[in-house]
């Protein structure tokens, strides 16, 4: 995927209820949209990607959100509005 996407570069970020996981949605350089799930590692006091969604290339941000809701287990039960 090249350089790792950070939350500041995200078009939209959704956190789990415990604020220990998040999914960041972004636009790729070719105009497609993608997402990446991140997990917070308390021992390191930092976020690391889980690789779920890495390299995704979808036509719209809405398609990326729908795909993430299917592939990211905890996200399917949360409202993304």
C-alpha positions in Angstrom: 0.0 0.0 0.0 3.0 2.3 0.2 3.0 4.6 3.1 0.6 3.9 5.9 -2.6 5.9 6.1 -3.0 7.9 9.3 -6.2 9.2 10.8 -5.3 12.8 9.8 -5.4 11.7 6.2 -8.7 9.9 6.5 -12.0 11.1 5.0 -13.9 9.4 7.8 -12.9 7.5 10.9 -15.1 5.2 12.9 -14.0 3.9 16.4 -15.2 0.9 18.3 -17.0 1.4 21.6 -13.8 0.9 23.6 -11.8 3.3 21.4 -9.2 0.5 20.9 -10.0 -0.2 17.3 -10.8 2.1 14.4 -11.4 2.0 10.7 -10.1 4.9 8.5 -11.5 5.6 5.1 -9.4 7.4 2.5 -9.2 8.2 -1.2 -6.4 6.5 -3.2 -4.3 8.5 -5.7 -6.2 6.9 -8.6 -9.5 8.3 -7.3 -10.8 5.0 -5.8 -11.6 4.6 -2.1 -10.3 2.3 0.5 -10.3 1.6 4.2 -8.0 0.1 6.8 -8.7 -1.2 10.3 -6.3 -0.1 13.1 -5.8 -1.5 16.6 -4.4 0.5 19.5 -1.5 -1.2 21.2 -1.4 0.1 24.8 2.1 -1.3 25.5 3.5 0.8 22.7 1.1 3.7 23.1 0.5 3.6 19.3 -1.9 2.5 16.5 -1.0 -0.3 14.2 -2.9 -1.5 11.1 -4.5 -5.0 11.2 -4.2 -5.3 7.4 -8.0 -5.7 7.1 -8.9 -3.6 4.1 -5.4 -2.9 3.0 -5.2 -2.2 -0.7 -8.9 -1.9 -1.2 -10.0 0.1 -4.3 -13.7 0.8 -4.4 -15.6 3.2 -6.6 -17.2 5.4 -3.9 -16.8 6.1 -0.2 -20.2 4.5 0.4 -18.9 1.3 -1.3 -15.9 1.4 1.0 -18.1 1.7 4.1 -20.3 -1.1 3.0 -17.3 -3.4 2.3 -15.7 -2.5 5.7 -19.0 -3.4 7.5 -18.8 -6.8 6.0 -15.0 -7.4 6.5 -14.6 -5.8 10.0 -16.5 -7.8 12.5 -17.1 -5.2 15.2 -18.0 -2.5 12.6 -21.1 -4.4 11.4 -22.9 -3.8 14.6 -22.2 0.0 14.8 -24.0 2.8 13.1 -21.7 4.5 10.6 -23.8 7.7 10.2 
